[in-house]
Amino acid sequence: GLESLNGFLPVPWLGTTRLLSWHQHWRARPPGRHRGERQRQRERAKLLDLVAGMSVDICAMQESLRWQGVPAEAHLAELAKFDEFNYYISEYFDPPILAVNVLDALAVLMGWTGDTKQIVTKLTGQRHTEDNKFPAHFEKSLADLKARHLSQLSEEELQRLKDKLTERVAWQKFDEETERYSEETPMNSYDVLKCCQACFHLFEWLASLLPEKERPPRQVETDLKAYRWRKVQMEKKGTWPRDPPPGPVERTF
């Protein structure tokens, strides 16, 4: 995976113990050997294909894109299927920052306090995954959530909610164009989905409460470009996975 490679590739002609970043690898040349421009372009294309494959989760992007343009109410309805948030959140030793931000934004809107596990307990009634479910409690929580409006928040609370939904967080991404890693990423639907599907639908609902121009992006441009790159390459090979139906139609695969 990307973490194990850490953005570095072995260079055979330099020995297996030396590692270079992939763009340095492309620029490197074997001693005493001259390669033509076409060969270099082929090498670069292969490396771009490899990096694009590592930098984007195709299935997650497909899932995110299929919900694009779907009314917010559909996300709230979908959220009703995820009454066991603890399975996705509370069992994390250290919840991903994107999921934490979504739950913190929920807490601001609902007037709750506490860490992620406490927020999940207030939402579902469960303390741990092994606990019994409390469907009536969760149903009431969703009804209360639907009834909440931004106008009920103070200016400070409103700003805090906006920050949690739109701020840049410590989430590393690779940009193929600049050939650099970015240490921060703005909150976005695709990356939230990679952390937790339940939080994805919650995030979509909360974002829909903001004015359209102030909403977070559904995905960042670098991920979309990498996804399109992979789609072209995989369609040529006949290995592109079947696109799912548009939401909220149920997936059968």
Beta strands, then each sheet from edge to edge (+ up, - down):
strand 1: 8-11
strand 2: 15-21
strand 3: 168-175
strand 4: 180-186
sheet 1: 1+ 2-
sheet 2: 3+ 4-
end
